[in-house]
Structure formats: C-alpha cells, structure tokens
Amino acid sequence: MQQGRVPRAGLAVGVLLMTFIYAAAATPKYRFKYMSYAEMVAELHRLASEYPDVMRLEDAVETYSLPEGGLCRSGRDAARPDKPCQVLVARIGLKPVERSRPQMLVLGSMHGDEQLGAMIAFYLVKVMLERYREDPWLGRLISSREIVVVPMPNPYGFDRMMRYEEVDGQLIDPNADFPYGPDSDPNPVGPGGRNGTEGSGCLRALTSRVVHELFMSHIFRVALVFHGKKEFIGYSWSSESFCVPRVRNQTADLASQSRSAVTQADAQSSEDDSDDEDQMTCVDGYRAPDANALSQVATFMSLFAGSFKGSTFRSGALNDPRIYHPSRGGMVDWAYSASFMPDQVLTCEPDQLHGYSRETTQVGNATNRCLTFVIETGHQVRPKEKDLGSSAGLYAARSKQGNGHVTRNIRLALMAADLMEPYVFFIANEEASSHRRSGGSNVDVVSALTRGGILSVKWSVGGALYVDQTYLVIDVVRSNFSFTTKVQSGGSMWAQNHGVDGYGERFAKTEGVFFSSRSANLRWAYSESISLYKYLPAVYRETGAMIRVRAVATVDQSWLEQPAPNSGDARGRRLASQSHMARSRTDPDWFATNAGYDVRGKVLYMSEPIRVRLPAFSLMVSWQAYIWELLIVGVLIFFGPPLAWLYKSFYTNAPSAMTVRSRLRRVFELTKPHRIRV
C-alpha cells in the first residue's frame, strides 16, 4: 500500500463513528431516575439557563404574591427543611408567545407521596428541550404551543414524601380543595369542614391556590393531572352531583340497580386506599357536555402511550363505577366546568395562609372550560427505578429499548399537546424534502410536483382525531380563478395503530411526524393526482401560470353533538359542548379571552401553500413523458428476455476476473522470447 492513502474501509468506519458521536451528542441518552426536591429545583434552573429561547422558569409564590407554604430541604445533605418551598412553573414554547397560541397545563405530584408524577412532568420538559431541534414533531409543538408544566405543585408534601399539605397545623388534601361540588360536606376535614363556616372553605392550601392562579392567568385547552395507586385515564364528571348515588355496603333496593355495575363498584371500592375512602359510589352517572371529546381523546392517548409490562390504561368518566368513585371539591370538574356551571361553584373565603379574599376565589366565563384528565400512572406510587425507562425509548415499545412508566406518559402528554389545535400538512417527496433541508419551504416553488401537467400530492391532518372533510384548493396566483378537488374523509395521522403492537422500527420520520408503516382500517393520509391543464382556462394553457395548492380539512365535528342518554347537568338538562378545545374547531363564532390570551373558533383548517410553476401547454410537454414510458416498456418487452439470458449465461459460465488474469499471465509467459545459451 502506498503511503498517504487511506483505506476506503477505514474511511467509512471513521465517517460512521463520527456520525454516531454527533448523534449521541445531539440527543443525550440516559436512564430516568428519581430526584429529590433540591435536585429537581437545581435541574430546572439549569435547563432554563441553557434553553432561554424556549423555556421560562418562575416561582408561582413570587409571581402571584402568595404566602410561603412551608420549608423544604435546600440540598441532599440538609438535615431538615431550611428554606421556603418553591412552586416552580416551567413555560415551554418558542418566544414570543402569541395571544392565540394554544395552552396546556401539566401538573406533576398533586399528592406528595405520588412522586412518579413529578418525574414524568420534569422529564417531559427535559426531553422536549433536548430533542426539539432534531425531532421535527417536537419542534412543531414547541413553536406552536405553550405547555405550562408544574412538576411539584405540592413541594411541601413532595419533599417529605407525604400525601397531604400541612397548612397551619392542619393536613389538607390539595386535590379536594377546590370550590366545586355539593354545598354540604358530611366528612369535614379540619375545623369547620370544607364548606362550613365562613373562613374555613376551599382553597386553603398553597397547592390549590397556585393551580387557581394559573387558571385565572391563562386560557387552557387541556390539562393533565398525574396521580398514582391505580392505572386509568379519567375525566369529568367526578362530582357526586352528577351520579346516581349509592351508600357503600347498602343492601336495600339493589333490584332496581344494575347488578353488574354495583358488583364492579364494590370491587373498585375494595381496591381504594384508606386515604380515598368516600361514603358514596355511583351506580350510574350523567355524561359531560364534552363526553365525545373527552372519551375519544382519552382512548387515543391510551393507545399512543401503549402498554408496559402487559398493562395498558383504561379510560372512562370518573363517575363510572368501573373506573372510580365520586368526590367532593375535585379539581377535574372545577377546571372543566366552573365557567359554565355556576350553580356548582362554591363561594369561600379561607383564613388559612393569611387568608384569601372572596373575590379572588371566583372564576371567569372563559377561565375554566378546559378538558381535564386524571392520569393514574400505575398501581405503585413509586415504581422501581429500573422501570421508569430512558430518553432513548421515547418511541419504543419494549422495556429493553427504553420504554417505561415515565416514557409512555411523556408520549401521552405529547399527544395531548398535539391535539390542542388541528393543522394540515403536505407529505413531501424526497426531492421536496431535500429542497427544504437546503433552506427552502413549502411556499417556495416545487416544480418536481408537476410531470406532464399532472399534480400529485399527499397530505395528512394533525391535531385532530377524525377528518370529516378534506380536499385541495387550487388557484392561480394573482388571479381570481380557483377550483377544488373531490371531498375525502377518514382519520387523521393518529388513526394509525400507534402503540397497539409496538413502535420499534415501524416508525419512520416523515416531514415532522412519526408515522407507522402499518395503517389501521381508517385512512390517515390523503392523496390526489390531477391534470392541471384539464381544469385551467385556455389563457393559462397558452401562457403557463404559477399555481398555488392548499389542503383544507374540517375535523372532529362529532364533538359538537353529545351522546344520549344521561347527557347534561345535575338536573338532566342537555347541554352542547362547552370546552374551548371542542368549540374552537366546531363553532366558527366561538370567541373567549382571558388575561391577554384568546381562543377563536374556526371550522376550516388550511395547510401552508405549495407553489407550482406550470409551463405553457404543448404536445411535447403533454405527451413527452408518456412516449418515453412506451419506448422503455417496449424495449423491456422485446429485449428484456434475451438480455436476461445473456446475463445469466455470462454470470454462471464466464470465468472470474482473477482466473482471466492468471490465464493471460500464462499466455504472456509462453509467448515471451527465451534466450538460448550457447
């Protein structure tokens, strides 16, 4: 080997090694682990300083001028709590945040002993920040949504691994400290009960006040609240006001009730821990006005989260005895319906933590119309650390690939963020993808989309579940001429069987969204192939034109109509959908505003346009491609078989190159003149 030359194999290995090192450095891979209060606070501050363009960190106690809620440990070596607890709020979204950008709330450990929720919320923030530059889907979410994450809404309980929050010497369940539900409480917690004398009512804990302030200063469309000890995705209704109650262990009048429901309610009641013991269970319950939206979103979140160790999330309303039991003062119903169910909202003026004024506890007409989901992460409040998963398993199905409790709940949260607002996008071919990677965009000219005057495009819909109508709108730039293609319907990109039989290698990154190579029965992508010359006026056939193409979709219209029976409020009235998330995509006249943010209704959603330069019509342009295709087919038909026979014969009978070389060497040696010695 000559000096100075690098072997090709060594060069290839070096390139692969450098690529692997770059990818590993770009997307860190690590196992998820439990963290203490002090460690999480330090990590959140580090992330905020490292990603200032997409993350803003604040202490809710300072932001909303709330009183300090107790002391927490400032470090791992701290012998006892020594500094005021911080309720850190991480706001994830590309700055600046527009007033109409969809907002989502994620709450970690409302109960301090259920620490898995805090880990899920924290690693959701960390994974999104570390991967959004390389993962186009995460990049889309960060640039078009604002995700407000509170990993430790109950820092006092989290630091002590204690379920409740201690307030003025009284233990309070922050999840049941909201002004919603029946106007009497047969089981008071602390002096005066939850709805007893004035000054002792709701919003006594710092945790519930922080959540209340967040709702008053935003306009959330989706909220996720993580809990433990069970495994399901629950939603409204959860209050006793919306169920047919039955006293636990009651034996009378069972004949008039559904025996199967009662049996399941008894089984569920036996599984409840002592902290959750209520005296009532539901035999049947009303459905919420947004029952269609709540049910469909919960079902699809369960599918995308997938299973872990053979277990998947059940889903259903919290007043369903097969899911849970009713509660008082729960956050779920308050966050979802306090703005449109004023008869269920309580007025209170707590005197704990230096008091909270009566006016402050009231809600507005737009603040509490949020689809809220309780995520019961598993039957263990603190699973083994090896079962949490890793950052490498974000789209993995098996635990060996990094799937785990934290990983699948991050997937669930990302899907909820995606569903806040619909969007339509084109699935570009490889040439168009290269065009984008080189700095272009959808609005640039993509001439590769036309071939002989034929336009062929493929598109899909995100941020929704079902597509009622979708079609193309094609118009000539700088003119009034336009036409539409045929109407199609089906599913969105989420109509695929994500998580049903695993992710693994079946996910391929396609223009910003992870798709499965196996589609479900419901279609997830749409295509159209149309001759532009056929539909354009004669003047454009002669001169050519610049064509603009947009995909249009109408989605999730079933969310406006509610199922029957048992739909309505506590008095059985039938209500239309009331949430911002449902009405913003089904009612063009919907408008709500709060604290500088707003939600506007829209029915038609359009993609970014594609611009296509169409040349002037000519026979050469129109038939050139087809003539060449006919010639190629003819050559293959007439000359293909003999060429294949010749190739096969040569390949099987011809000597190898080394054999030919050795034979030629022998011939040269034989023909070389020899010297004759005399």
C-alpha angles and dihedrals in degrees: 000000000000118000117253095033119113117215112247093230091053091048091051092049090050092051092049091048093051090048091052092048091049093048092047091050093046094051113030116216120208142143118261114244140179118268134198124236092260094047092050093048091052093047093049091052090048092052091048091054093044096048105032094152095062106023133059120183126198140164109242091209090063097036095054097030094242125163119259112269101208142294128301133187113271094203145009091259095050109121093206139001107293109164135050112270116254123216098207118201118198116201111200118195141100110273134274098045112213118225092243097048111124114253129209130188123213119189119192121192108004084165109051096218093054093078098163089079092060091050091051093050094046096047090045087062094043097047093048093050094046096046109032094094093054099032110067093198093055089045090055092051094049093048096046105032139048114220115194110201126188107182094181110028087160102044093161092060094037093055090052096035086238124146099219135048118242111227120179091335093312126111111227130185101227092199090062096042100094127112098251137104140036117359094236132054118204090190107051119195109216129338114342095007126247095295100020128111121354112280096032103073133101134330094043097137126074090232095059092043091054091051090047092052091049091055092047091053099044141038104231122194098187133022129187121198116190123213137158146219094070137046119234145093110244134185142170139350101057103138123099088238090075103050142067098249129218125187110240113261090012111155102181123097095009090140091070092052131073104269093204092052091048091050091050091047090053090049091049091047091053090055094052117104122239092257092062099046112138127175095230137062130185122246091182135352145200119257120239120249088249094047093130094052094042094048096045095046092048092049094050093044088055091051094049093045088055128191132307121200089350095305127115134184118269115211137204147112116305091234089061106103090217089062110032145315131268122270141191126240093008121168095224098069092036093054093044104042114010090106096056102028102059093160089066096048116096128214115225140161110199120200096200119108092022092310136281119237122244092237091054093057094058122099132218132237093258104032102079109042096105127138098237125193130191109215111202097195100197148316092278122067090206112025121193113287092237089062095057094084131219140268090255091063099063091120097022127115102198129065090231088061093051103273116144146131094297095041098054093045090052088055089050092051093047091053091051089053091049093051095056093090132012123239135178123217139176121240100223127209121245094268092052090047090054088048090056094045089054090058104278129120141203092276092059121094111277103186092172088078091072125067118171090343093307120129116206119180138160127204143168140194128243133185091045141072107216129030113215095181135000133168143143125270110206122186139163114251114249094011139086096239118112140144138185133227128231119300118252132185140189136098137335126242086283091064089089122097096260110178096357095109101005142281111239114121093347091086117086123183106239118176097317103323132084110234132187118234090222113065125203124237090275113075117243103186134044132208138190133190115189138164107238094196090060095059103033122093118258093255092063092045088061100041103026123231147219108254126203119204126193131175116223128196140181112202145188097003089156088073090074094059117062128216123251147255114042095022119142142047133310091292094050097255116154112238132188120234111294107183124105091232095056099038095044090066100035105037118056090192095055114120130163132165136188135165093350095312127102144188120215125193121237132169103185117061120192133198125229108278126258116214118211125189107220115197124220114282119261136153089248092055093042100045105022095092093047094048091052090048091053091049092050092048091049093051091050093049097048102032102026099083097047091044090050090049092050092048092049093047093048093045094051101036106028116096120247122260091254092053092049090049093052092048092050090050090055092049091051090050092050093049095045111109114249127216115239115217115222 
